[in-house]
Every structure is written in structure tokens, then in C-alpha cells.
Amino acid sequence: MTSFATFDQSEFPKVKVTFSENITDRNDFEKFLSEWLELYDNCKYFEFVFDTINVGLINPKYSIMMSLFIKELKNRDIQYLTKSTIYVYNSFTKYLLDMIFNLQKPVAPVHIHYNDEIIIINP
């Protein structure tokens, strides 16, 4: 079974995350969050590059869960995530991201590349 998110740390501190088409179930989403937390547990600064080219229609409930996860991250003493770059290719994925960041500001600056635009969201 393929995971919803594949983390590539071969260019650390840049961590490339490639998403599959869909989240199969809550465990799949929890695995994604767990791998994110492992990066924090390493106590080394890093940045994310998210590629959403394969993402299909994801249940919006995961956006709410993601915003709750970000809220939890903010309680940590040190934010090891320094920046996120997200490449977005469809309006539904952009809608889900808008939902996440309207519910919860990010822990580090986020650069969303959508169409010919770069949208910056600061903490």
C-alpha cells in the first residue's frame, strides 16, 4: 500500500514531500503527521517543499485535522520548520490549503505557488 505522503530527505535540510492522489484512511493521515513529528524530534532545522501534483479530492475533514496539528506544533518550545514551499496545481487543493491557514496560521512562512502567483502566508 502506498502512503499518502512520501518524505525525501536526500537534500536535507530541504525535505521534499510528494503526495499521492488520496488519503486512504485516518491511519494514513496519522502516518504523515508522525513522519513530520520525527523531523522535529531530530532537533535540526529544516524546510519543506510540498508537491501536490498528484493530489485528488481529499475529504475537507483532513484540513481541519491539519489545522489542529499546526496548533499543537505551536506549543513546542522550538520551531524546527523554517519555511514551507507548496506547489499547487488545482483549485480544490488550493481551497483545502486556504481552509487550513484560515483556521490556523502556520508555524513558519509558507510560499504557495499556484498558477503564476506566489502567495506568502506568515505565522
Secondary structure as UniProt FT lines:
FT   STRAND          5..11
FT   TURN            12..13
FT   STRAND          14..19
FT   HELIX           26..41
FT   TURN            42..43
FT   STRAND          46..51
FT   TURN            53..54
FT   HELIX           61..73
FT   TURN            74..75
FT   STRAND          81..88
FT   HELIX           91..103
FT   STRAND          110..114
FT   TURN            115..116
FT   STRAND          117..121
//
